[in-house]
Amino acid sequence: MPSPRPLLAAASIAALLLTGCGGEDSEASDEVTPVKGVSTTSAPAATSTTEVPNATTAAPSTTAPTNTAPPSTKPPTTAPPSALLDEVLAADDAAVADLLAAEAIPDENYPPLLDHMDTGQADTWRNVIRGLREKGQRIRPHASTPSWRRVESVEQPDETTVLVDVCRYDTEETIDAAGTVVDGVTRIYRYVDTFALIGGSWKWAGREWVDPSPDYSDCASQ
């Protein structure tokens, strides 16, 4: 969402992605408008995937060299299989589907946004969707190039938090009222997505962009 659009996130996902982690009742910190390749929590040092600090990373230049991304030749999950991973990825898939549905309308008040995101994350995406609506734009899937996700590691620092190191190539496009494409994603991004256990269910609670530079992602290795 559309990319801070973590799948997810093309232009607005290109505008993607998200707020810091926290419980359903926690207040969001300083408001951030996500952009694809931008964290909704702050980015840690390039080698870190375990911390979720509070500053926001600047977006990569839209004119910088990009990594084009044919379909990944690696398995969609290189992390060790587990029931926990299955649960978290199911929550991720559901959250992304809800987000894309809201962006396609677009409607920032789309009720399912809170089904698989915590309040702070949903509020961040609502701001992105509101911006789309006010510009007369929406998000749609790319007609011929599918998005893909590759999970590379999973960490559980405590009983209510899971951190997922994931490579994403999100091909959704931002279009105007005439159906003209005004933004799209042309490179892969590496994120650390945070999931919080809220009310007995895992919910998407944050995203950090952790590529080593604005112009390059080590996820480009297929």
C-alpha positions, -999 to +999 in steps of 0.1 A: +000+000+000+005+008-008+043-002-002+059+016+034+021-018-001+035-044+020+024-081-016+015-051-008+022-022-015+027-008-049+026+029-053+008+035-022+019+001-014+041+020-035+033+041-008+042+012+016+048+007+047+037+006+083+034+017+119+052+004+149+041-026+168+019-024+197-013-037+212-048-031+199-052-003+224-018+013+220-015+048+205+004+053+173+036+073+176+044+102+153+023+098+122+041+085+091+029+085+056+043+052+042+059+049+008+071+017-008+105+010+006+098+031+037+093+018+071+063+024+093+086+016+121+121+030+118+148+011+100+175-006+121+211-009+110+213-027+077+225-059+094+198-059+121+165-077+118+156-080+154+151-044+167+122-022+160+133+014+168+113+045+164+128+067+136+116+066+100+139+058+070+138+081+040+123+067+009+146+056-019+147+079-049+123+070-076+149+077-102+176+055-086+187+022-102+162-006-095+163-043-093+138-058-117+123-090-104+113-119-125+095-148-107+116-160-078+134-193-084+138-199-047+112-216-026+085-191-012+097-200+023+134-206+031+127-203+069+123-236+088+086-247+087+066-245+119+030-241+130+039-206+142+051-196+108+019-210+092-002-189+116+017-157+110+018-161+072-020-167+072-024-134+091-001-117+067-020-130+036-053-119+052-040-084+061-027-078+026-059-090+010-079-066+032-055-037+024-057-044-014-095-045-012-096-012+006-071+004-019-091-008-049-122+011-038-106+032-023-121+034+011-101+042+042-130+032+064-132-003+050-141-023+081-120-054+075-088-034+078-089-040+116-095-077+112-058-086+107-039-054+116-034-037+150-049-002+154-017+017+147-010-002+115-046+002+102-045+039+110-013+043+090-028+026+060-060+046+063-040+077+058-025+062+027-059+052+013-073+086+021-046+101+000-054+079-029-091+088-027-084+125-025-062+122-056-088+102-075-065+072-076-068+035-066-047+003-066-051-026-089-031-059-095-007-059-124-024-076-154+004-100-162+031-099-135+022-115-102+036-103-069+057-127-048+069-131-012+099-151+001+101-156+039+138-160+049+137-161+087+113-159+116+122-148+152+100-147+183+116-124+208+087-129+232+054-148+235+034-120+218+058-108+191+070-124+159+095-108+135+095-121+099+124-113+075+108-113+041+116-104+005+087-089-014+081-080-050+047-062-051+034-055-086+002-036-078-002-004-098-016+030-089-041+042-115-061+074-119-098+078-127-091+072-164-073+039-157-039+053-165-010+039-145+006+067-124+029+046-103+042+010-100+069-010-084+100-021-103+122-036-076+123-060-047+124-049-011+135-066+021+114-060+052+111-071+087+074-074+094+062-074+130+032-095+141+016-091+175-006-116+194-038-096+201-069-113+215-055-147+207-048-139+170-017-127+152-021-093+137+002-072+114+017-046+136+047-030+118+071-030+090+108-020+087+126-015+054+160-031+060+178-031+026+215-022+028+210+009+006+182+029-011+193+016-045+199-021-038+183-051-022+201-084-015+167-099-021+174-094-058+192-128-058+166-151-070 
